[in-house]
Amino acid sequence: MKKLILSLITGALCLNASAQKAVTPAATYLRAFGKIDVTDLELKSCEFEPDANAEVLFDKADVYFDNDFNIITERHKRIKIFNVNGKKNADIRIEYYGGNRLEYLTDLQAQTINLESGKPEITKIDKKQVFTEKVDKIRTALVFSFPNVKPGSVVEFKYRLTANSIIDFPDWYFQSKIPVRYSQLTTKVPEYFYYKPQLRSARMFTVNNSTTESGMLGTGSQSLGYTINVDVRGMANVHSLTDEPMMRSDIDNLQSIVFTLNTVRPIGGFVKTAADTWPKIGGVLADDEDFGKQLKRKLVGEEAIISKAKQFATDDERICYVFNEVKKAMKWNNVDRWFTTDGTVKAWEKKTGNSAEVNLILFHLLKQSGVKAYPMVVSTRDNGRVNPFSPNLHQFNRAVVYIPVDTTRHYVLDATNKYNLYNHVPDNLLNSSGLFIDKESDMYDVVFLQNLEPVRQSYYVNVEIKPDGKMVGTNQVSSYGYNKISRTAKYKTDGETKFIEYLKNKDNNLRISSIKFENMDVDTLPLVQNIAFDLDLTGSDGNFIYFNPNVLTMMGANPFISENRYTDIDFGYRDNTTFTGMYKIPAGYKAETLPKSVSLTLPDNGMVFKRIVNATNEMISVRFVIDHVKTTYFKEDYADFREFSRQMYEMMNEQIVLKKS
């Protein structure tokens, strides 16, 4: 029996196909490496997306297990270049987890195919032009550019990727930033493992579902047979993913399939030891030399900050003080990692570091100051939303500080952005999850990061309309929360001149004579901007004055004009905007055309707009209220959202006409 167990661990895994191949679209789209149809070389444009600069002709992967239960991915990709702008798709970068030897990339082949005198001409890549780049301690990149690329070229490459962890079953993206004619994923999984697929596509079709092959562990009388589940999934004519207003990252929106290891059946002496649950991953982080072992390391001169922090009466005051001290002292080097590179001590001495170093320093100082804080790993918006049902450390790209306030509230502190507020979860972390680490209590849990409180932005315009067709007055803007963060960052980064140009929004008829700020450096108060301006009212003559009441709001143009929408609309947080305009009518004029008071609501009550208009002989008042009741609006409801936006922007920009008496 012991010999049998040993053979189950180390024996060869033999794959013998027992299922017949079904007729699939692969026969239409796929070709062997180096074999190409002349029609593809003659192709001038993408059939289903004619304006594309390039097109993926096919992208296929075969994923299976070897005899050591490594996960093998064999990939073959072919791209057609249509014009000069498409040549950038011949620059290839393949990132994998090779820094700590979790993955190995081998057997790279790459070549360019051109049509010369009616026949394919192949130019193979010079292996000396293939570069291996160490991104960090866990990531490596293979980088190369195809030779002899020009409009009409076809480039193709293939490689083999070996992953030595059963947790790291590869995700597959059927969609790309350029159109994809055909994409196919074939998976062969032994019956001992069950990976739950999460489909992010309504159009994916199954080419050949759940056929089986036979597998064999061991040899002779000590062999053990089992079945392998084979699934072939594919998509054809996949439209490119375009950038749309208020969309999340490409990773969150590309049509794909993601696998989560759900169950493992024991195979004799084979024992699964991978970190496949959040508590296990949390334990790994707590003991990691570049994460958990950094938390208690003493920093030079820390006593002064800790001593002063302890003098404050409340936790909020301590948090605010330490947070701002770290933001002032440390410079983020624009590198996002959940782990340290140089370590907190060295980063503190240099006053610069990656996101983990900056924020683990913050955690250490807060903890030493008596604040109940925990380190947390998160994923930024660009890195993609964390799947809480798929425990995997690779989902995270940043470390922050987590502070539970009460049963309903928590703070998430990120000192990499000098304009973040301690009492607002950073907007680029919202609507995703973070894993906090509490080694003392042996607690490691995932928390959903959100902000359900409406974030206010208010405008108060007080102007006088002049008989010569000019508007003169002030606009007081009060920006709260994330609105304060974005405006403060823009002003301090760009300077006053560029900030004023930003407010003018390319309106050459608008002049801003002064701008004054209040509360810019006070975290708990709104940023108040007092703006003095004058505006030439075009189209006015001696008898009529025309003006748009929507002044200096940055809400003049509707961004949701496209007829189709391919991604959800994600505002990140609830936004509540109010606008009040007071317009003094010049002597001898009266209101000729005045917008009506209206109320507009989405069918699901997810967004509300109100316009209230009042007028006397001397004054016209206009008030807008925009309330985003939800943070996310699904693409399936886009038709209603688009129509709502069209009407709302038309109502906000409806002109008022004054007539000379």
C-alpha positions as CSV (number, residue, x, y, z in Angstrom):
1,M,0.0,0.0,0.0
2,K,2.9,2.4,0.8
3,K,4.3,1.7,-2.6
4,L,1.0,2.5,-4.2
5,I,0.7,5.8,-2.3
6,L,4.2,6.7,-3.4
7,S,3.4,5.9,-7.0
8,L,0.3,8.0,-6.8
9,I,2.4,11.0,-5.8
10,T,5.2,10.6,-8.3
11,G,3.9,8.3,-11.0
12,A,3.5,9.3,-14.6
13,L,0.2,10.9,-15.7
14,C,-0.7,9.3,-19.0
15,L,-3.3,10.8,-21.2
16,N,-5.1,8.6,-23.7
17,A,-7.8,10.2,-25.8
18,S,-11.1,8.2,-25.6
19,A,-13.4,10.9,-26.9
20,Q,-13.8,11.5,-30.6
21,K,-13.3,15.1,-31.8
22,A,-16.5,16.9,-32.6
23,V,-16.8,19.2,-35.7
24,T,-16.2,22.7,-34.3
25,P,-15.7,26.2,-35.6
26,A,-12.0,25.6,-34.9
27,A,-11.8,23.9,-38.3
28,T,-12.8,27.2,-39.9
29,Y,-10.6,29.5,-37.9
30,L,-7.5,27.7,-36.6
31,R,-4.3,26.9,-38.5
32,A,-1.1,25.3,-37.5
33,F,1.9,27.5,-36.7
34,G,3.4,28.8,-40.0
35,K,0.4,27.6,-42.1
36,I,-1.7,30.5,-43.4
37,D,-4.4,31.1,-46.0
38,V,-3.4,33.6,-48.6
39,T,-6.9,35.2,-48.1
40,D,-5.8,36.3,-44.6
41,L,-2.6,37.9,-46.0
42,E,-4.8,39.7,-48.6
43,L,-7.3,40.8,-46.0
44,K,-7.8,44.6,-46.0
45,S,-10.1,45.2,-43.0
46,C,-12.0,43.4,-40.2
47,E,-15.3,42.1,-41.6
48,F,-17.3,43.0,-38.4
49,E,-15.3,46.1,-37.3
50,P,-14.1,47.8,-40.5
51,D,-12.4,50.7,-38.8
52,A,-10.0,48.5,-36.7
53,N,-6.3,49.0,-37.2
54,A,-5.6,45.4,-36.4
55,E,-7.4,42.2,-35.7
56,V,-6.7,39.0,-33.8
57,L,-7.3,36.3,-36.4
58,F,-7.2,33.6,-33.7
59,D,-6.1,33.2,-30.1
60,K,-6.1,29.6,-28.7
61,A,-4.9,27.9,-25.5
62,D,-4.8,24.4,-24.4
63,V,-4.7,24.0,-20.6
64,Y,-3.9,20.6,-19.0
65,F,-2.0,18.9,-16.1
66,D,1.4,17.2,-16.4
67,N,2.5,14.2,-14.4
68,D,3.6,16.4,-11.5
69,F,0.2,18.2,-11.4
70,N,1.7,21.3,-12.8
71,I,-0.8,23.3,-14.9
72,I,0.5,23.6,-18.5
73,T,-0.8,26.3,-20.9
74,E,0.1,26.1,-24.6
75,R,-0.9,29.2,-26.4
76,H,-0.9,30.2,-30.1
77,K,-1.9,33.7,-31.2
78,R,-2.1,35.3,-34.7
79,I,-2.7,39.0,-35.4
80,K,-3.4,40.8,-38.7
81,I,-1.9,44.3,-39.1
82,F,-4.1,46.5,-41.3
83,N,-2.3,49.9,-41.3
84,V,0.5,51.9,-39.7
85,N,-1.5,52.6,-36.6
86,G,-1.9,48.9,-36.1
87,K,1.8,48.2,-35.9
88,K,1.9,48.7,-32.2
89,N,0.1,45.4,-31.9
90,A,3.3,43.7,-33.1
91,D,5.0,44.8,-29.8
92,I,4.4,42.0,-27.4
93,R,4.7,41.9,-23.6
94,I,3.8,38.7,-21.7
95,E,3.8,39.0,-17.9
96,Y,3.8,35.9,-15.7
97,Y,4.7,35.0,-12.1
98,G,8.2,34.0,-12.7
99,G,10.0,36.2,-10.2
100,N,9.5,33.6,-7.4
101,R,9.6,30.7,-9.9
102,L,5.9,29.9,-9.6
103,E,5.7,29.9,-13.4
104,Y,8.0,29.1,-16.2
105,L,7.7,30.3,-19.8
106,T,9.4,28.2,-22.4
107,D,9.3,27.2,-26.1
108,L,8.7,30.6,-27.5
109,Q,8.3,30.8,-31.3
110,A,7.5,34.0,-33.1
111,Q,7.4,35.1,-36.7
112,T,6.1,37.7,-39.2
113,I,4.3,36.5,-42.4
114,N,4.1,38.8,-45.4
115,L,2.6,38.3,-48.9
116,E,5.4,38.6,-51.5
117,S,4.7,37.9,-55.2
118,G,1.6,36.1,-54.2
119,K,3.2,33.8,-51.7
120,P,3.7,33.8,-47.9
121,E,7.2,35.0,-46.8
122,I,8.2,34.1,-43.2
123,T,10.6,36.2,-41.1
124,K,11.4,34.5,-37.8
125,I,12.3,36.6,-34.8
126,D,15.9,36.7,-33.7
127,K,16.1,35.2,-30.2
128,K,18.6,37.9,-29.3
129,Q,15.7,40.4,-29.7
130,V,13.7,38.6,-27.0
131,F,14.2,40.1,-23.6
132,T,13.4,38.8,-20.1
133,E,12.5,41.6,-17.7
134,K,12.3,41.2,-13.9
135,V,9.3,43.3,-12.9
136,D,9.5,42.6,-9.2
137,K,10.1,39.6,-6.9
138,I,7.1,37.7,-8.2
139,R,6.6,39.0,-11.7
140,T,8.6,38.6,-14.9
141,A,7.9,39.8,-18.4
142,L,8.9,38.5,-21.8
143,V,9.2,41.4,-24.2
144,F,9.8,41.4,-28.0
145,S,8.9,43.1,-31.2
146,F,8.2,41.3,-34.5
147,P,10.6,42.0,-37.4
148,N,9.6,43.3,-40.9
149,V,6.2,44.4,-39.9
150,K,4.2,46.6,-42.3
151,P,0.5,47.1,-43.3
152,G,-0.7,43.7,-44.4
153,S,1.6,41.7,-42.2
154,V,0.4,38.8,-40.1
155,V,2.3,38.1,-36.9
156,E,2.1,35.0,-34.7
157,F,3.6,33.5,-31.6
158,K,3.3,30.5,-29.4
159,Y,4.7,29.5,-26.1
160,R,4.3,27.1,-23.2
161,L,3.7,28.3,-19.6
162,T,4.1,26.0,-16.6
163,A,2.5,26.8,-13.3
164,N,3.5,24.7,-10.3
165,S,0.4,25.5,-8.2
166,I,-3.0,24.0,-8.7
167,I,-4.4,27.4,-7.5
168,D,-3.1,29.2,-10.5
169,F,-5.5,28.0,-13.1
170,P,-5.3,30.6,-15.9
171,D,-8.1,33.1,-16.7
172,W,-8.9,33.4,-20.3
173,Y,-9.9,36.6,-22.2
174,F,-11.9,36.1,-25.3
175,Q,-12.1,39.9,-25.9
176,S,-9.3,42.4,-26.6
177,K,-8.7,46.1,-27.3
178,I,-8.8,45.1,-31.0
179,P,-11.4,42.8,-32.6
180,V,-11.0,39.1,-32.3
181,R,-12.2,36.8,-35.1
182,Y,-11.9,33.7,-33.1
183,S,-10.8,32.8,-29.5
184,Q,-10.8,29.3,-28.0
185,L,-9.9,27.8,-24.7
186,T,-9.6,24.0,-24.2
187,T,-9.3,22.7,-20.6
188,K,-8.4,19.2,-19.5
189,V,-8.9,18.7,-15.8
190,P,-8.5,15.5,-13.8
191,E,-11.6,14.4,-11.9
192,Y,-9.8,15.1,-8.7
193,F,-10.0,18.8,-9.1
194,Y,-13.1,21.0,-9.7
195,Y,-12.6,24.5,-10.9
196,K,-15.8,26.5,-10.8
197,P,-16.0,28.7,-14.0
198,Q,-17.2,32.3,-13.8
199,L,-18.4,33.4,-17.2
200,R,-18.2,37.1,-18.1
201,S,-19.8,36.8,-21.4
202,A,-23.3,36.5,-22.8
203,R,-22.0,35.5,-26.2
204,M,-19.6,32.7,-25.4
205,F,-20.6,29.3,-26.9
206,T,-19.5,25.8,-26.0
207,V,-17.7,24.1,-28.9
208,N,-17.5,20.7,-27.3
209,N,-18.7,20.4,-23.7
210,S,-17.6,17.9,-21.0
211,T,-16.3,15.1,-23.1
212,T,-13.8,12.8,-21.3
213,E,-10.4,11.3,-21.7
214,S,-8.7,8.7,-19.7
215,G,-5.8,9.3,-17.4
216,M,-3.5,6.9,-15.5
217,L,-1.4,7.3,-12.4
218,G,1.4,4.8,-11.7
219,T,2.3,1.8,-13.7
220,G,1.6,-1.9,-13.9
221,S,-0.4,-3.5,-11.0
222,Q,-0.1,-0.3,-8.9
223,S,-1.6,2.0,-11.5
224,L,-4.8,3.9,-11.0
225,G,-7.1,5.0,-13.8
226,Y,-9.3,8.1,-13.7
227,T,-11.1,10.4,-16.1
228,I,-10.3,13.8,-17.4
229,N,-13.0,16.3,-18.1
230,V,-12.5,18.1,-21.4
231,D,-14.2,21.4,-22.2
232,V,-13.8,23.5,-25.3
233,R,-15.1,27.0,-25.2
234,G,-15.0,29.6,-27.9
235,M,-16.2,32.9,-29.3
236,A,-16.2,34.3,-32.8
237,N,-16.4,37.8,-34.2
238,V,-15.8,39.5,-30.8
239,H,-16.0,43.3,-31.0
240,S,-13.1,45.2,-29.5
241,L,-13.5,46.7,-26.0
242,T,-13.6,50.5,-26.4
243,D,-13.1,53.0,-23.6
244,E,-16.5,54.4,-22.4
245,P,-17.3,57.2,-20.0
246,M,-17.4,56.0,-16.4
247,M,-16.4,52.4,-17.0
248,R,-14.2,50.3,-14.7
249,S,-11.0,48.8,-15.8
250,D,-10.5,46.7,-19.0
251,I,-9.9,43.7,-16.8
252,D,-13.4,44.0,-15.2
253,N,-15.1,44.4,-18.6
254,L,-13.3,42.1,-21.0
255,Q,-15.4,39.1,-21.9
256,S,-13.7,36.3,-20.2
257,I,-13.9,33.1,-18.1
258,V,-12.3,32.9,-14.7
259,F,-11.7,29.7,-12.8
260,T,-11.8,29.2,-9.0
261,L,-10.5,26.0,-7.3
262,N,-13.6,24.7,-5.5
263,T,-12.9,21.2,-4.4
264,V,-10.0,18.7,-4.4
265,R,-10.4,15.0,-4.0
266,P,-7.5,13.2,-2.2
267,I,-5.3,11.1,-4.5
268,G,-3.6,8.6,-2.2
269,G,-0.7,10.5,-0.5
270,F,-1.3,13.6,-2.6
271,V,-2.0,16.5,-0.1
272,K,-3.0,19.9,-1.2
273,T,-0.9,22.5,0.7
274,A,-1.6,25.7,-1.3
275,A,-3.0,28.8,0.2
276,D,-6.5,28.4,-1.2
277,T,-8.7,30.2,1.4
278,W,-8.6,33.8,2.6
279,P,-7.4,32.8,6.1
280,K,-4.6,30.8,4.6
281,I,-3.6,33.7,2.4
282,G,-3.8,36.0,5.3
283,G,-1.5,33.7,7.3
284,V,1.0,33.7,4.4
285,L,1.0,37.5,4.4
286,A,1.4,37.7,8.1
287,D,4.6,35.7,8.0
288,D,5.9,37.1,4.7
289,E,9.4,38.7,5.1
290,D,8.3,41.6,2.9
291,F,4.9,42.2,4.5
292,G,4.1,40.9,8.0
293,K,7.7,40.9,9.2
294,Q,7.9,44.6,8.3
295,L,5.1,45.8,10.6
296,K,7.0,46.1,13.9
297,R,10.3,47.4,12.6
298,K,11.4,50.6,14.4
299,L,11.8,53.7,12.3
300,V,14.4,56.4,12.9
301,G,12.9,59.3,14.8
302,E,9.5,57.7,15.1
303,E,9.3,58.7,18.8
304,A,8.5,62.4,18.1
305,I,5.5,61.5,15.9
306,I,4.2,58.8,18.3
307,S,4.6,61.0,21.3
308,K,2.6,63.9,19.7
309,A,-0.1,61.6,18.4
310,K,-0.7,60.2,21.9
311,Q,-1.4,63.7,23.1
312,F,-4.6,64.0,21.0
313,A,-7.8,63.2,22.8
314,T,-9.6,61.1,20.1
315,D,-8.7,58.4,17.7
316,D,-9.9,60.6,14.8
317,E,-7.4,63.3,15.8
318,R,-4.6,60.8,16.1
319,I,-5.4,59.2,12.8
320,C,-5.6,62.6,11.0
321,Y,-2.3,63.7,12.5
322,V,-0.3,60.6,11.7
323,F,-1.9,60.2,8.3
324,N,-0.9,63.8,7.3
325,E,2.6,63.4,8.8
326,V,3.3,60.3,6.6
327,K,1.8,62.0,3.5
328,K,4.1,65.0,4.1
329,A,7.2,62.9,4.9
330,M,6.9,60.1,2.3
331,K,7.0,60.2,-1.5
332,W,5.3,57.4,-3.5
333,N,7.5,56.2,-6.3
334,N,4.4,55.3,-8.4
335,V,5.1,51.6,-8.0
336,D,2.1,49.5,-6.8
337,R,2.9,46.4,-4.8
338,W,1.3,44.5,-1.9
339,F,4.8,43.7,-0.6
340,T,7.9,45.9,0.1
341,T,10.9,46.1,-2.1
342,D,13.5,47.9,0.1
343,G,11.7,47.4,3.4
344,T,10.0,50.0,5.6
345,V,13.2,51.0,7.4
346,K,15.2,51.9,4.3
347,A,12.1,53.5,2.6
348,W,11.7,55.7,5.7
349,E,15.3,56.7,5.5
350,K,15.1,57.6,1.8
351,K,11.6,59.2,2.3
352,T,10.4,57.3,-0.8
353,G,8.9,53.9,-1.4
354,N,6.3,51.8,-3.2
355,S,2.7,51.7,-2.0
356,A,3.3,48.9,0.5
357,E,6.3,50.6,2.0
358,V,4.5,54.0,2.4
359,N,1.4,52.4,3.9
360,L,3.0,49.8,6.1
361,I,5.0,52.7,7.6
362,L,1.7,54.5,8.2
363,F,0.3,51.3,9.9
364,H,3.3,51.0,12.1
365,L,3.1,54.6,13.4
366,L,-0.7,54.4,13.9
367,K,-0.3,51.1,15.8
368,Q,2.4,52.5,18.0
369,S,0.2,55.6,18.7
370,G,-2.5,53.4,20.1
371,V,-4.9,53.3,17.1
372,K,-6.6,49.9,16.5
373,A,-5.4,49.5,12.9
374,Y,-4.7,46.6,10.6
375,P,-2.7,46.2,7.4
376,M,-4.8,45.4,4.3
377,V,-4.2,44.3,0.7
378,V,-6.4,45.7,-2.0
379,S,-6.7,46.1,-5.8
380,T,-6.9,49.5,-7.4
381,R,-9.6,50.3,-10.0
382,D,-7.1,49.8,-12.9
383,N,-6.0,46.5,-11.6
384,G,-9.5,45.1,-11.5
385,R,-12.2,44.2,-9.0
386,V,-11.3,41.5,-6.4
387,N,-13.4,38.4,-6.6
388,P,-14.2,37.5,-3.0
389,F,-15.1,33.9,-4.0
390,S,-11.7,33.2,-5.6
391,P,-9.0,33.3,-2.9
392,N,-5.9,34.3,-4.7
393,L,-3.1,36.6,-3.7
394,H,-2.4,37.6,-7.3
395,Q,-5.6,39.7,-7.3
396,F,-4.0,42.4,-5.1
397,N,-1.6,45.1,-6.1
398,R,-1.5,47.5,-3.2
399,A,-1.2,47.6,0.6
400,V,-3.2,50.1,2.7
401,V,-4.4,50.5,6.3
402,Y,-7.8,49.3,7.6
403,I,-9.4,50.9,10.7
404,P,-12.8,49.6,11.8
405,V,-14.7,52.5,13.4
406,D,-17.9,50.8,14.4
407,T,-20.2,48.1,13.1
408,T,-21.2,50.1,10.1
409,R,-18.2,52.2,9.3
410,H,-14.5,51.8,8.5
411,Y,-11.6,53.9,7.4
412,V,-9.2,52.8,4.6
413,L,-6.0,54.9,4.6
414,D,-3.7,55.3,1.6
415,A,-0.9,57.8,2.0
416,T,0.4,57.4,-1.6
417,N,-2.0,60.1,-2.7
418,K,-1.2,63.3,-0.7
419,Y,-4.7,64.6,-1.2
420,N,-6.6,61.6,0.2
421,L,-8.8,62.2,3.2
422,Y,-8.5,59.8,6.2
423,N,-12.2,59.5,6.6
424,H,-13.0,58.5,2.9
425,V,-12.2,55.2,1.4
426,P,-9.9,56.1,-1.6
427,D,-12.1,56.3,-4.7
428,N,-9.9,54.0,-6.8
429,L,-10.6,51.2,-4.2
430,L,-14.3,51.5,-4.0
431,N,-16.8,48.7,-4.9
432,S,-14.1,46.1,-4.6
433,S,-12.8,44.0,-1.6
434,G,-9.7,44.1,0.6
435,L,-8.2,41.4,2.8
436,F,-7.2,42.7,6.3
437,I,-4.6,41.0,8.4
438,D,-5.0,40.5,12.2
439,K,-2.2,38.1,13.2
440,E,-2.7,38.8,17.0
441,S,-6.3,37.4,16.9
442,D,-5.5,35.1,14.0
443,M,-8.2,36.8,11.9
444,Y,-8.0,37.3,8.2
445,D,-11.1,38.4,6.4
446,V,-12.3,40.0,3.2
447,V,-14.2,43.4,3.5
448,F,-16.2,45.0,0.8
449,L,-15.1,48.6,0.4
450,Q,-17.8,51.1,-0.4
451,N,-19.1,54.6,0.4
452,L,-22.9,54.8,0.5
453,E,-23.1,58.4,1.8
454,P,-23.9,60.9,-1.0
455,V,-20.8,63.1,-1.8
456,R,-21.9,66.7,-2.2
457,Q,-21.0,69.3,-4.7
458,S,-22.8,72.7,-4.5
459,Y,-22.7,75.8,-6.7
460,Y,-24.1,79.2,-5.8
461,V,-24.0,81.7,-8.7
462,N,-24.9,85.3,-8.0
463,V,-24.7,87.5,-11.1
464,E,-26.0,90.6,-12.7
465,I,-27.1,90.6,-16.4
466,K,-25.8,93.8,-18.1
467,P,-27.9,95.6,-20.8
468,D,-24.9,95.3,-23.2
469,G,-25.1,91.4,-23.1
470,K,-22.7,90.5,-20.4
471,M,-22.9,88.5,-17.2
472,V,-20.9,89.7,-14.2
473,G,-20.8,88.0,-10.8
474,T,-19.5,85.2,-8.6
475,N,-19.7,81.5,-8.2
476,Q,-19.1,79.9,-4.8
477,V,-18.4,76.2,-5.2
478,S,-18.3,73.9,-2.2
479,S,-16.7,70.5,-2.8
480,Y,-17.0,67.7,-0.3
481,G,-15.2,64.3,0.0
482,Y,-14.0,63.0,-3.3
483,N,-14.9,66.2,-5.1
484,K,-12.6,68.0,-2.7
485,I,-9.8,65.5,-3.3
486,S,-9.9,65.8,-7.1
487,R,-10.1,69.6,-7.1
488,T,-7.4,70.0,-4.5
489,A,-5.1,67.6,-6.4
490,K,-5.7,69.3,-9.7
491,Y,-5.0,72.8,-8.3
492,K,-1.8,71.8,-6.4
493,T,-0.5,69.7,-9.3
494,D,-1.3,72.0,-12.2
495,G,-1.1,75.4,-10.6
496,E,-3.6,78.3,-10.6
497,T,-3.3,79.3,-14.3
498,K,-4.1,75.8,-15.6
499,F,-6.8,75.3,-12.9
500,I,-8.5,78.4,-14.2
501,E,-8.3,77.1,-17.8
502,Y,-9.9,73.9,-16.5
503,L,-12.8,75.8,-15.0
504,K,-13.3,77.8,-18.2
505,N,-13.7,74.5,-20.1
506,K,-12.5,76.0,-23.4
507,D,-15.1,78.8,-23.3
508,N,-13.3,81.8,-24.8
509,N,-16.2,84.1,-23.8
510,L,-15.6,83.4,-20.1
511,R,-13.0,85.3,-18.0
512,I,-12.1,84.5,-14.4
513,S,-10.6,87.5,-12.7
514,S,-9.9,85.8,-9.3
515,I,-10.2,82.6,-7.3
516,K,-9.8,82.2,-3.6
517,F,-9.9,78.9,-1.6
518,E,-11.0,78.0,1.9
519,N,-10.3,74.8,3.9
520,M,-8.0,73.3,1.4
521,D,-5.8,71.7,4.1
522,V,-8.6,70.9,6.6
523,D,-9.7,67.3,6.1
524,T,-13.1,67.6,7.9
525,L,-14.4,70.7,6.0
526,P,-15.4,71.2,2.3
527,L,-13.1,73.0,-0.1
528,V,-14.7,76.3,-0.8
529,Q,-13.8,78.1,-4.1
530,N,-14.9,81.7,-4.5
531,I,-14.7,82.6,-8.2
532,A,-15.2,86.1,-9.7
533,F,-16.0,86.0,-13.4
534,D,-17.6,87.8,-16.3
535,L,-19.1,86.2,-19.4
536,D,-20.0,87.6,-22.9
537,L,-23.5,86.5,-23.8
538,T,-23.3,85.7,-27.5
539,G,-26.3,86.2,-29.7
540,S,-27.7,89.1,-27.7
541,D,-28.7,92.3,-29.5
542,G,-30.4,95.5,-28.5
543,N,-33.8,93.9,-28.0
544,F,-33.0,90.4,-26.7
545,I,-30.5,88.9,-24.2
546,Y,-30.0,85.1,-24.3
547,F,-28.2,83.3,-21.5
548,N,-27.6,79.7,-20.3
549,P,-28.0,79.5,-16.5
550,N,-25.6,76.5,-16.2
551,V,-22.4,78.5,-15.5
552,L,-19.0,77.2,-14.4
553,T,-20.3,73.7,-13.4
554,M,-18.3,71.4,-15.8
555,M,-21.6,69.8,-16.6
556,G,-22.3,71.4,-20.0
557,A,-21.8,68.4,-22.3
558,N,-23.6,65.0,-22.0
559,P,-20.9,62.2,-22.0
560,F,-23.5,59.5,-22.6
561,I,-24.4,60.1,-26.3
562,S,-23.3,56.7,-27.8
563,E,-26.2,54.7,-29.0
564,N,-24.8,51.4,-27.6
565,R,-23.1,50.6,-24.3
566,Y,-20.8,47.6,-23.8
567,T,-19.8,48.2,-20.1
568,D,-21.6,49.1,-16.9
569,I,-21.6,52.8,-15.8
570,D,-19.7,52.9,-12.5
571,F,-19.6,56.3,-10.8
572,G,-17.8,54.7,-7.8
573,Y,-19.8,56.6,-5.2
574,R,-23.1,58.4,-4.9
575,D,-22.8,62.0,-6.1
576,N,-25.3,64.7,-5.0
577,T,-25.0,68.0,-6.9
578,T,-27.0,71.1,-6.3
579,F,-26.9,74.3,-8.3
580,T,-28.5,77.6,-7.4
581,G,-28.3,80.6,-9.7
582,M,-29.5,84.1,-9.0
583,Y,-29.7,86.3,-12.1
584,K,-30.5,90.0,-11.7
585,I,-32.4,91.3,-14.7
586,P,-31.2,94.6,-16.2
587,A,-33.6,97.6,-16.0
588,G,-36.0,97.8,-18.9
589,Y,-36.0,94.0,-19.6
590,K,-38.3,91.2,-18.7
591,A,-38.3,87.5,-19.0
592,E,-39.6,86.5,-22.5
593,T,-38.8,82.8,-22.4
594,L,-38.4,81.0,-19.1
595,P,-37.8,77.2,-18.6
596,K,-40.5,75.4,-16.6
597,S,-39.9,73.7,-13.2
598,V,-39.6,69.9,-13.9
599,S,-38.8,66.6,-12.2
600,L,-37.1,63.7,-14.0
601,T,-36.6,60.2,-12.6
602,L,-35.1,57.0,-14.0
603,P,-37.7,54.1,-14.3
604,D,-35.9,52.3,-11.4
605,N,-35.6,55.5,-9.4
606,G,-31.8,55.1,-9.6
607,M,-31.3,58.8,-10.5
608,V,-33.3,61.9,-9.9
609,F,-33.1,65.4,-11.5
610,K,-35.1,68.4,-10.5
611,R,-35.2,71.9,-12.0
612,I,-37.0,74.7,-10.1
613,V,-37.4,78.1,-11.7
614,N,-38.8,81.3,-10.2
615,A,-38.9,84.8,-11.5
616,T,-39.8,88.3,-10.5
617,N,-39.5,91.6,-12.3
618,E,-36.0,92.0,-11.0
619,M,-34.6,88.5,-10.4
620,I,-34.7,85.0,-11.9
621,S,-33.7,82.0,-9.8
622,V,-32.8,78.6,-11.1
623,R,-32.1,75.5,-9.0
624,F,-30.8,72.1,-10.2
625,V,-30.6,69.0,-8.0
626,I,-28.9,65.8,-9.3
627,D,-29.0,62.8,-7.1
628,H,-27.3,59.5,-8.0
629,V,-29.2,57.1,-5.9
630,K,-27.0,54.2,-7.1
631,T,-23.3,54.0,-7.8
632,T,-23.6,51.5,-10.7
633,Y,-25.9,51.5,-13.7
634,F,-26.0,48.3,-15.7
635,K,-25.4,48.3,-19.4
636,E,-28.6,46.3,-19.9
637,D,-30.5,49.5,-18.7
638,Y,-28.4,51.9,-20.8
639,A,-31.3,52.9,-23.1
640,D,-33.2,54.3,-20.2
641,F,-30.1,55.9,-18.7
642,R,-29.1,57.5,-22.1
643,E,-32.5,59.0,-22.6
644,F,-32.5,60.3,-19.0
645,S,-29.1,61.9,-19.5
646,R,-30.2,63.5,-22.8
647,Q,-33.2,65.1,-21.2
648,M,-31.3,66.2,-18.1
649,Y,-28.5,67.9,-20.0
650,E,-31.0,69.6,-22.3
651,M,-32.9,70.9,-19.3
652,M,-29.7,72.1,-17.6
653,N,-28.6,74.0,-20.7
654,E,-32.0,75.4,-21.8
655,Q,-31.7,79.1,-22.5
656,I,-33.4,82.0,-20.8
657,V,-34.5,84.9,-23.1
658,L,-34.9,88.4,-21.8
659,K,-36.8,91.0,-23.9
660,K,-36.4,94.7,-23.8
661,S,-39.7,96.3,-22.6
